[in-house]
């Protein structure tokens, strides 16, 4: 049980690492100073090894429309190899999502995200591939730790509840991690 708890903690932490980098390609520097609006991008990366191997990479980009409201997109790929049972399970999952965030207060935001992922798995005996839509609704909180580093906590729920979803009905998708801006 300790190994499972440790695995869950490390996976959530690793998959929640996000690096954001402001850019001045969209606005002139003096215009940015007036509005405080800067586009951002990041990368979610998850990695775990043992009898359950997981590699996840999800780049994202966000574009603030106003200081409170932003739109963004992610693309992702995940490889999973699970040898914990008598059968070996292997997944190659990929897909994309679009999201909208609205800051209700400077550090807290509401989040809505539509995602569409292909789950392609095989075992020693069978294989299958299917697309799963998700509609995540929830929110998050950003707590600055130092100049460019923040702690991020996000809680989302899949409200579509597709029959092929890997999540149990109404289980929260919780991410806790570190966000670093460069």
C-alpha positions as CSV (number, residue, x, y, z in Angstrom):
1,X,0.0,0.0,0.0
2,X,2.9,2.4,0.7
3,X,4.3,1.8,-2.8
4,X,0.9,2.6,-4.3
5,X,0.5,5.8,-2.3
6,X,4.1,6.8,-3.1
7,X,3.5,6.1,-6.8
8,X,0.3,8.1,-6.8
9,X,2.0,11.1,-5.1
10,X,5.0,11.1,-7.4
11,X,2.9,10.6,-10.5
12,X,0.6,13.5,-9.6
13,X,3.5,15.7,-8.7
14,X,5.5,14.9,-11.9
15,X,2.5,15.2,-14.2
16,X,1.6,18.6,-12.8
17,X,4.9,20.3,-13.4
18,X,4.3,23.2,-15.7
19,X,6.7,25.7,-17.0
20,X,5.3,29.0,-18.2
21,X,7.3,31.5,-20.2
22,X,6.0,35.0,-21.1
23,X,6.7,36.2,-24.6
24,X,6.5,39.6,-26.2
25,X,5.6,38.4,-29.7
26,X,2.0,39.5,-29.5
27,X,2.3,42.9,-27.9
28,X,4.8,45.7,-27.7
29,X,6.6,45.8,-24.3
30,X,5.0,49.1,-23.2
31,X,1.6,47.7,-24.1
32,X,2.3,44.6,-22.0
33,X,3.2,46.7,-19.0
34,X,-0.1,48.6,-19.3
35,X,-2.3,45.4,-19.5
36,X,-0.2,42.8,-17.6
37,X,-1.3,40.3,-20.3
38,X,1.3,37.9,-21.6
39,X,0.9,34.6,-23.5
40,X,2.2,31.6,-21.7
41,X,3.2,28.0,-22.5
42,X,4.2,25.0,-20.6
43,X,4.9,21.3,-20.5
44,X,3.3,18.6,-18.4
45,X,5.7,15.7,-18.0
46,X,5.1,12.5,-16.0
47,X,7.4,9.6,-15.5
48,X,7.3,6.4,-13.4
49,X,9.0,3.1,-13.5
50,X,8.7,-0.3,-11.9
51,X,6.0,-2.9,-12.6
52,X,3.8,0.1,-13.7
53,X,5.7,2.2,-16.2
54,X,4.2,5.5,-17.3
55,X,5.6,8.2,-19.6
56,X,3.4,11.2,-20.3
57,X,4.2,14.4,-22.2
58,X,1.7,17.2,-22.8
59,X,2.7,20.6,-24.1
60,X,0.3,23.5,-23.6
61,X,-0.1,27.1,-24.7
62,X,-2.4,29.7,-23.2
63,X,-3.4,33.1,-24.5
64,X,-4.9,35.7,-22.1
65,X,-7.8,37.5,-23.7
66,X,-8.2,39.8,-20.7
67,X,-6.2,39.9,-17.4
68,X,-8.8,37.5,-15.9
69,X,-9.8,35.3,-18.9
70,X,-7.5,33.0,-21.0
71,X,-7.9,30.4,-23.6
72,X,-5.5,27.6,-24.4
73,X,-4.8,24.2,-25.9
74,X,-2.9,21.0,-25.1
75,X,-1.8,18.0,-27.1
76,X,-0.6,14.9,-25.3
77,X,0.8,11.4,-25.5
78,X,1.0,8.7,-22.8
79,X,2.7,5.3,-22.8
80,X,1.8,2.9,-20.1
81,X,3.1,-0.7,-19.5
82,X,1.5,-2.5,-16.6
83,X,2.9,-5.9,-15.5
84,X,1.4,-6.1,-12.1
85,X,-1.0,-8.9,-13.0
86,X,-0.6,-12.1,-14.9
87,X,-1.3,-10.3,-18.2
88,X,0.9,-7.5,-19.5
89,X,-1.1,-4.4,-20.4
90,X,0.3,-1.8,-22.8
91,X,-1.4,1.5,-23.7
92,X,-0.5,4.2,-26.2
93,X,-2.8,7.1,-25.6
94,X,-2.9,10.4,-27.4
95,X,-5.2,13.3,-27.9
96,X,-5.8,17.1,-27.5
97,X,-7.8,19.5,-25.5
98,X,-8.9,23.1,-25.4
99,X,-9.4,25.0,-22.2
100,X,-10.7,28.3,-20.8
101,X,-9.7,29.8,-17.4
102,X,-11.2,32.7,-15.5
103,X,-9.5,34.2,-12.5
104,X,-12.1,34.7,-9.8
105,X,-9.5,36.3,-7.5
106,X,-5.8,36.9,-8.4
107,X,-4.6,33.4,-7.3
108,X,-7.8,31.3,-7.9
109,X,-9.3,30.3,-11.2
110,X,-12.3,28.4,-12.7
111,X,-11.3,25.9,-15.4
112,X,-13.3,24.3,-18.2
113,X,-11.6,21.9,-20.6
114,X,-12.8,19.7,-23.5
115,X,-10.5,16.8,-24.2
116,X,-10.7,14.0,-26.8
117,X,-8.2,11.1,-26.3
118,X,-7.6,7.8,-28.1
119,X,-7.0,4.9,-25.7
120,X,-5.1,2.2,-27.6
121,X,-4.3,-0.8,-25.5
122,X,-3.2,-4.4,-25.9
123,X,-2.6,-7.4,-23.7
124,X,-0.9,-10.7,-24.3
125,X,-4.4,-11.9,-25.6
126,X,-6.3,-8.9,-27.1
127,X,-6.1,-5.3,-28.2
128,X,-8.6,-2.5,-28.8
129,X,-8.6,1.2,-29.6
130,X,-11.3,3.8,-28.8
131,X,-11.8,7.5,-28.5
132,X,-13.0,9.1,-25.3
133,X,-14.4,12.6,-24.9
134,X,-14.0,14.4,-21.6
135,X,-15.4,17.7,-20.3
136,X,-13.5,18.7,-17.2
137,X,-15.0,21.4,-15.0
138,X,-13.3,22.7,-11.8
139,X,-10.8,25.1,-10.6
140,X,-7.3,25.8,-9.3
141,X,-5.2,27.8,-6.9
142,X,-1.7,29.2,-7.5
143,X,0.4,30.0,-4.4
144,X,3.7,31.8,-5.2
145,X,6.7,30.3,-3.5
146,X,9.4,32.6,-4.8
147,X,9.9,35.0,-7.7
148,X,9.3,32.5,-10.6
149,X,8.1,29.4,-8.8
150,X,4.5,28.7,-7.6
151,X,2.6,25.8,-6.0
152,X,-0.4,24.8,-8.2
153,X,-3.4,22.8,-7.0
154,X,-6.1,21.9,-9.5
155,X,-9.3,19.9,-9.0
156,X,-11.3,18.9,-12.0
157,X,-14.3,16.6,-12.6
158,X,-15.2,14.9,-15.9
159,X,-18.9,15.8,-16.3
160,X,-19.4,13.7,-19.5
161,X,-18.9,10.4,-17.7
162,X,-18.3,8.4,-21.0
163,X,-18.6,4.7,-20.6
164,X,-15.0,4.2,-21.8
165,X,-13.5,6.8,-19.4
166,X,-10.7,5.5,-17.2
167,X,-12.1,7.5,-14.3
168,X,-14.8,6.3,-11.9
169,X,-18.0,8.3,-11.9
170,X,-17.4,11.7,-10.4
171,X,-13.9,11.0,-9.1
172,X,-12.0,14.2,-8.9
173,X,-8.9,14.6,-11.1
174,X,-6.5,16.3,-8.7
175,X,-3.2,17.8,-9.7
176,X,-0.7,19.2,-7.2
177,X,2.6,20.5,-8.6
178,X,5.1,23.2,-9.1
179,X,4.9,25.9,-11.8
180,X,8.0,27.6,-12.9
181,X,8.2,30.7,-15.0
182,X,11.3,31.6,-16.9
